[in-house]
Amino acid sequence: MVKRPPASTPAPPPVLGVRGPLRPRRHAARHHDPQQARRRWHVLLFAARPGDRLACLGPLGTPFDVVDPPTHAWLVAGGVGLAPFATLAAALTARGTPTTLFYGARRATDLHRIEVFEPLGVRTLVATEDGSRGDHGFISAPLARELDRLDRGADVRLYACGPTAMMRAVASLAARHDRRCDVSLEQTMGCGMGGCYSCVVRVRGDDGHAHFVRSCVAGPVFDARAILWDDLGGH
């Protein structure tokens, strides 16, 4: 049953399987905006009202770890990778964790729903490839600048979601500055339960050996240091 969101936000769930007209679709748990609906299935989902019943399966996968202060949380999003950060930012700020959002897109008009973060007190830095808003270029530029300015004793957790190339760049910057970085991979999930093996990724385990895992079960959130980026298909 579709319910109104609670007043207080707990740790955000990862992925929900929602049955569509043809087959189940996987969605990052987030607040939805009907104005962003484009596909037929999305239009039907956004038209749901409190009291309507939807066939859902979830939560699925492993969510972001919500850190407490004095740790700072830096969220790095590219394009539609912003989606899971709406609930994550709410959970972080509810705990009093200082939170910064780095958001990159091709142009200013592609910076969707950034206004959701302002009432939460989230500090926001943006970059656009055409220079129409914020830094001119990729979001990795302001992130690198802020990391260079950061006191070495400061405790910061990075979270990244978006295009594979962007997440790889963020992971590289985090490693260079010896900072923990969690990434939410956007591999195609068929069943969402680990049965179809359509979302496997190659990671390095604690034993140092590489092996495949299902991102819908072991992820979609991973420690960036475990991902074998050269073997990961881009999008």
C-alpha positions in Angstrom: 0.0 0.0 0.0 1.3 3.5 -0.8 1.8 5.4 2.4 2.9 8.9 3.1 6.5 9.3 4.2 7.2 9.4 7.9 8.1 12.7 9.6 11.4 11.3 10.7 13.6 9.5 8.2 15.5 6.3 9.4 18.5 4.7 7.6 17.5 4.7 3.9 16.6 1.4 2.3 18.6 0.5 -0.8 16.4 -0.8 -3.7 12.7 -1.7 -4.1 11.3 -4.1 -6.6 8.0 -2.7 -7.9 5.8 -4.7 -10.3 5.1 -2.8 -13.5 2.7 -3.5 -16.4 5.1 -6.1 -17.9 7.7 -7.1 -15.2 9.1 -5.9 -11.9 11.3 -2.8 -12.1 14.1 -1.9 -9.6 14.1 1.6 -8.1 16.3 3.4 -5.8 14.3 4.3 -2.7 13.7 8.1 -2.9 11.1 10.8 -3.0 9.4 11.0 -6.4 8.5 14.0 -8.5 5.6 13.5 -10.9 7.1 16.2 -13.2 10.1 14.0 -13.8 8.0 11.1 -15.2 8.9 10.2 -18.8 8.3 6.5 -19.4 4.9 4.8 -19.3 5.8 2.8 -16.2 7.0 5.9 -14.4 3.8 7.8 -15.2 1.8 5.0 -13.7 4.0 4.9 -10.6 3.9 8.6 -10.0 0.1 8.5 -10.4 -0.2 6.3 -7.3 -1.9 7.9 -4.3 -2.0 7.0 -0.6 -4.2 4.0 -0.2 -3.4 2.5 -3.7 -1.8 -1.0 -3.6 1.4 -1.9 -5.5 3.1 -5.3 -5.6 6.6 -4.6 -4.0 9.6 -6.7 -3.0 12.1 -5.2 -0.7 14.1 -3.7 0.6 16.8 -5.3 -1.6 20.5 -5.2 -1.4 22.9 -3.4 1.0 22.3 0.3 1.8 24.7 3.2 2.5 26.1 3.2 6.0 24.8 6.3 7.8 27.7 7.9 9.8 27.4 9.9 13.0 29.1 13.1 13.9 31.9 14.2 14.2 32.3 12.4 10.9 31.4 14.5 7.9 29.5 13.1 5.0 30.3 14.1 1.4 27.8 13.0 -1.2 29.0 13.0 -4.8 26.3 12.6 -7.4 26.3 12.7 -11.2 23.1 13.2 -13.2 20.4 10.7 -12.0 22.8 9.4 -9.4 21.3 12.0 -7.1 18.2 9.8 -6.5 19.4 7.7 -3.5 20.9 10.8 -1.8 17.6 12.4 -1.0 16.8 9.8 1.8 20.5 9.5 2.7 20.9 13.2 3.3 17.7 13.2 5.4 19.0 10.4 7.6 22.4 12.0 8.0 21.1 15.5 8.9 18.6 13.9 11.3 21.6 12.6 13.2 23.4 15.9 13.1 26.0 14.7 10.7 27.5 17.7 8.7 26.7 16.9 5.1 27.9 18.3 1.8 26.5 17.5 -1.6 28.7 17.6 -4.8 26.4 17.5 -7.8 27.5 17.4 -11.4 25.5 17.5 -14.6 25.8 18.5 -18.3 24.0 21.8 -17.9 22.1 23.7 -15.2 18.7 22.5 -16.4 19.9 18.9 -15.7 20.5 19.7 -12.0 17.2 18.1 -11.0 15.7 18.3 -7.5 18.7 20.0 -5.9 16.2 22.2 -4.0 15.3 19.1 -1.9 18.6 19.4 0.0 18.5 23.0 0.9 15.8 22.7 3.7 18.0 19.9 5.2 20.9 22.3 5.7 23.1 20.4 3.3 26.0 22.4 1.9 25.8 22.2 -1.9 28.6 22.5 -4.5 27.7 22.0 -8.2 29.5 21.7 -11.5 28.2 21.7 -15.1 30.0 20.6 -18.2 28.9 23.7 -20.1 29.7 26.1 -17.2 26.1 27.3 -16.9 26.1 26.8 -13.2 28.9 26.3 -10.6 32.3 25.0 -11.6 32.9 24.6 -15.4 33.7 20.9 -15.9 33.2 17.7 -14.0 32.2 17.5 -10.4 35.5 15.8 -9.6 37.2 19.3 -9.9 35.5 20.9 -6.8 35.7 17.6 -5.0 39.5 17.5 -5.5 39.8 21.2 -4.4 37.9 20.5 -1.2 39.9 17.4 -0.4 43.1 19.4 -0.9 41.8 22.0 1.6 40.7 19.4 4.2 42.6 19.1 7.4 44.3 15.7 7.6 42.8 15.1 11.0 39.2 15.6 9.8 37.0 12.5 9.5 35.1 12.3 6.2 33.1 9.6 4.5 32.5 9.9 0.8 29.5 8.4 -0.9 29.2 8.3 -4.7 26.5 7.4 -7.2 26.3 8.2 -10.9 28.1 7.3 -14.1 30.8 4.7 -13.8 33.6 7.1 -15.0 32.6 9.6 -12.3 32.5 7.1 -9.5 35.9 5.8 -10.6 37.3 9.3 -10.5 35.8 9.9 -7.0 37.2 6.5 -5.8 40.7 7.5 -7.1 40.6 10.9 -5.3 39.4 9.3 -2.1 42.2 6.7 -2.3 44.8 9.4 -3.0 43.7 11.3 0.2 43.2 8.1 2.2 39.5 8.6 2.7 36.8 5.9 2.8 34.5 6.0 -0.2 31.3 4.0 -0.7 29.9 3.7 -4.2 26.4 2.6 -5.3 26.7 0.8 -8.6 24.0 1.0 -11.2 24.3 -2.4 -12.8 21.3 -3.7 -14.6 19.2 -5.8 -12.2 16.9 -8.3 -13.7 15.3 -10.1 -10.7 16.9 -8.1 -7.9 17.1 -11.3 -5.7 20.3 -12.8 -7.0 18.7 -15.5 -9.1 19.4 -14.3 -12.7 23.1 -13.2 -12.3 22.6 -10.2 -14.6 24.2 -7.8 -12.3 27.5 -9.5 -11.4 30.6 -7.3 -10.7 34.2 -8.3 -10.1 35.6 -7.3 -6.7 38.7 -8.1 -4.6 37.9 -9.9 -1.4 39.5 -9.7 2.0 41.8 -12.5 1.0 43.2 -10.4 -1.9 41.7 -12.7 -4.6 39.3 -11.4 -7.3 35.9 -12.9 -7.6 32.4 -12.1 -8.9 29.5 -11.0 -6.7 25.9 -10.1 -7.4 25.4 -6.4 -6.9 21.8 -6.9 -5.9 22.9 -9.0 -3.0 26.4 -7.9 -2.0 25.6 -4.4 -3.1 24.6 -2.1 -4.8 26.7 -0.2 -2.2 30.4 -1.3 -2.1 33.6 0.0 -0.6 35.2 1.6 -3.6 38.5 0.0 -2.8 37.1 -3.5 -3.5 35.9 -2.7 -7.0 38.0 -3.8 -9.9 37.2 -0.8 -12.1 38.9 -2.0 -15.2 36.5 -4.9 -15.3 33.4 -2.9 -14.6 31.1 -2.1 -17.6 30.5 1.7 -17.9 27.3 3.5 -18.5 
